[in-house]
Amino acid sequence: MRQRITRTVDRAKYAAVGGAVGGAVGGLFGRNAASSGAAAGALVGATVGEKRATVDAVVERSGVDGLVRRARDTARERASRRAESE
């Protein structure tokens, strides 16, 4: 259930941003173009949000996300040890 809600919220965020950008670009040409640009931008944004959420879920399930997190934490620890020794 949580994944469905997260995917829906991500899709909505990208749709909102896409609609705003499309409306702004279309607004440079006229009122009707702003409306059409906002609709097209929202559609593209929702599609991107769906694809990105799917890719993020696959990365989390594959365990790559945990490996990256551990590598980052290890690098931070080493950097702090170096700073302490200097």
PASEBA-1860 file (N, C-alpha, C; in nm, 3 decimals):
! residues 86
1> MRQRITRT> 0.083/-0.119/0.000/0.000/0.000/0.000/0.087/0.126/0.000 ~ 0.194/0.120/0.079/0.282/0.236/0.087/0.347/0.266/-0.048 ~ 0.383/0.160/-0.121/0.444/0.179/-0.252/0.348/0.244/-0.350 ~ 0.222/0.205/-0.343/0.123/0.264/-0.433/0.105/0.412/-0.404 ~ 0.102/0.447/-0.276/0.085/0.588/-0.239/0.208/0.668/-0.281 ~ 0.326/0.612/-0.257/0.449/0.681/-0.296/0.454/0.702/-0.446 ~ 0.418/0.600/-0.523/0.420/0.612/-0.669/0.320/0.718/-0.715 ~ 0.204/0.722/-0.653/0.102/0.819/-0.689/0.148/0.961/-0.657
9> VDRAKYAA> 0.210/0.979/-0.542/0.258/1.112/-0.503/0.372/1.156/-0.595 ~ 0.463/1.065/-0.629/0.571/1.099/-0.720/0.517/1.140/-0.857 ~ 0.421/1.063/-0.905/0.361/1.094/-1.035/0.294/1.231/-1.031 ~ 0.227/1.261/-0.921/0.159/1.391/-0.908/0.258/1.507/-0.902 ~ 0.371/1.486/-0.831/0.472/1.592/-0.823/0.529/1.623/-0.961 ~ 0.565/1.517/-1.033/0.621/1.539/-1.167/0.518/1.599/-1.261 ~ 0.392/1.558/-1.248/0.287/1.616/-1.333/0.269/1.764/-1.303 ~ 0.275/1.803/-1.176/0.261/1.943/-1.140/0.375/2.027/-1.195
17> VGGAVGGA> 0.496/1.976/-1.181/0.612/2.050/-1.232/0.606/2.058/-1.385 ~ 0.571/1.946/-1.448/0.560/1.946/-1.595/0.453/2.042/-1.643 ~ 0.341/2.045/-1.573/0.234/2.138/-1.610/0.276/2.283/-1.594 ~ 0.349/2.313/-1.488/0.395/2.450/-1.465/0.494/2.493/-1.573 ~ 0.588/2.405/-1.603/0.687/2.439/-1.706/0.620/2.452/-1.843 ~ 0.531/2.356/-1.875/0.461/2.363/-2.004/0.376/2.488/-2.016 ~ 0.309/2.525/-1.908/0.228/2.646/-1.909/0.311/2.771/-1.925 ~ 0.427/2.773/-1.860/0.515/2.891/-1.871/0.569/2.906/-2.012
25> VGGLFGRN> 0.613/2.795/-2.070/0.666/2.801/-2.207/0.555/2.838/-2.304 ~ 0.438/2.775/-2.289/0.326/2.808/-2.376/0.278/2.950/-2.357 ~ 0.289/3.002/-2.235/0.248/3.139/-2.208/0.330/3.243/-2.282 ~ 0.449/3.205/-2.323/0.529/3.298/-2.403/0.467/3.323/-2.540 ~ 0.383/3.230/-2.585/0.322/3.240/-2.717/0.179/3.288/-2.713 ~ 0.109/3.266/-2.602/-0.029/3.311/-2.594/-0.107/3.233/-2.491 ~ -0.232/3.278/-2.467/-0.315/3.216/-2.364/-0.354/3.073/-2.401 ~ -0.393/3.050/-2.525/-0.431/2.915/-2.567/-0.312/2.821/-2.566
33> AASSGAAA> -0.197/2.872/-2.605/-0.076/2.789/-2.604/-0.036/2.755/-2.461 ~ -0.061/2.845/-2.368/-0.029/2.818/-2.228/-0.112/2.702/-2.175 ~ -0.239/2.701/-2.210/-0.327/2.594/-2.166/-0.284/2.460/-2.227 ~ -0.256/2.461/-2.356/-0.212/2.338/-2.423/-0.077/2.292/-2.371 ~ 0.013/2.387/-2.348/0.145/2.354/-2.296/0.137/2.294/-2.157 ~ 0.048/2.347/-2.075/0.033/2.294/-1.939/-0.021/2.152/-1.943 ~ -0.117/2.127/-2.032/-0.172/1.991/-2.043/-0.066/1.893/-2.091 ~ 0.008/1.931/-2.194/0.112/1.843/-2.247/0.223/1.823/-2.143
41> GALVGATV> 0.261/1.928/-2.074/0.364/1.918/-1.971/0.323/1.828/-1.857 ~ 0.197/1.836/-1.817/0.147/1.750/-1.709/0.148/1.604/-1.752 ~ 0.112/1.579/-1.876/0.113/1.441/-1.926/0.254/1.385/-1.930 ~ 0.347/1.465/-1.980/0.487/1.422/-1.984/0.541/1.405/-1.842 ~ 0.509/1.497/-1.753/0.554/1.488/-1.615/0.502/1.364/-1.544 ~ 0.376/1.329/-1.567/0.319/1.210/-1.505/0.387/1.083/-1.559 ~ 0.416/1.084/-1.688/0.485/0.969/-1.747/0.625/0.954/-1.690 ~ 0.696/1.065/-1.680/0.832/1.061/-1.622/0.826/1.017/-1.476
49> GEKRATVD> 0.729/1.068/-1.402/0.715/1.029/-1.262/0.688/0.881/-1.246 ~ 0.608/0.824/-1.334/0.579/0.680/-1.328/0.704/0.599/-1.358 ~ 0.777/0.639/-1.461/0.899/0.565/-1.499/1.005/0.578/-1.391 ~ 1.022/0.695/-1.337/1.125/0.716/-1.235/1.094/0.638/-1.108 ~ 0.969/0.637/-1.067/0.930/0.562/-0.948/0.954/0.413/-0.968 ~ 0.929/0.365/-1.089/0.951/0.224/-1.119/1.099/0.191/-1.113 ~ 1.182/0.277/-1.169/1.327/0.255/-1.168/1.380/0.259/-1.025 ~ 1.335/0.355/-0.945/1.379/0.364/-0.806/1.341/0.239/-0.728
57> AVVERSGV> 1.222/0.185/-0.753/1.179/0.064/-0.683/1.266/-0.055/-0.720 ~ 1.303/-0.064/-0.848/1.389/-0.175/-0.892/1.526/-0.164/-0.827 ~ 1.579/-0.044/-0.819/1.711/-0.024/-0.757/1.706/-0.062/-0.610 ~ 1.600/-0.024/-0.541/1.588/-0.059/-0.399/1.577/-0.210/-0.379 ~ 1.499/-0.277/-0.464/1.482/-0.421/-0.451/1.610/-0.497/-0.485 ~ 1.692/-0.443/-0.573/1.812/-0.514/-0.616/1.923/-0.508/-0.511 ~ 1.911/-0.419/-0.416/2.013/-0.408/-0.312/2.125/-0.312/-0.348 ~ 2.122/-0.256/-0.467/2.226/-0.162/-0.508/2.221/-0.039/-0.420
65> DGLVRRAR> 2.103/0.002/-0.381/2.088/0.120/-0.296/2.161/0.102/-0.163 ~ 2.150/-0.016/-0.103/2.219/-0.044/0.023/2.369/-0.044/0.007 ~ 2.417/-0.099/-0.106/2.561/-0.100/-0.131/2.615/0.041/-0.147 ~ 2.543/0.124/-0.216/2.586/0.263/-0.236/2.588/0.336/-0.102 ~ 2.487/0.312/-0.021/2.480/0.377/0.111/2.597/0.334/0.199 ~ 2.629/0.205/0.199/2.741/0.157/0.280/2.874/0.213/0.231 ~ 2.891/0.220/0.100/3.015/0.275/0.045/3.030/0.423/0.082 ~ 2.920/0.496/0.077/2.923/0.638/0.113/2.958/0.655/0.260
73> DTARERAS> 2.896/0.573/0.346/2.925/0.581/0.489/3.070/0.546/0.519 ~ 3.123/0.445/0.452/3.263/0.407/0.471/3.356/0.520/0.429 ~ 3.325/0.584/0.317/3.408/0.695/0.270/3.405/0.811/0.369 ~ 3.289/0.837/0.426/3.278/0.946/0.525/3.360/0.914/0.650 ~ 3.353/0.788/0.695/3.430/0.749/0.813/3.579/0.764/0.788 ~ 3.625/0.721/0.673/3.767/0.733/0.640/3.810/0.878/0.633 ~ 3.725/0.962/0.576/3.758/1.105/0.567/3.765/1.168/0.705 ~ 3.674/1.129/0.794/3.678/1.187/0.929/3.800/1.137/1.006
81> RRAESE> 3.841/1.013/0.983/3.963/0.963/1.049/4.086/1.036/1.001 ~ 4.091/1.064/0.871/4.204/1.139/0.815/4.210/1.278/0.873 ~ 4.093/1.341/0.886/4.089/1.476/0.939/4.133/1.479/1.086 ~ 4.097/1.377/1.159/4.137/1.370/1.300/4.287/1.347/1.315 ~ 4.344/1.269/1.224/4.488/1.237/1.236/4.577/1.353/1.193 ~ 4.525/1.447/1.119/4.606/1.559/1.071/4.618/1.669/1.168
END
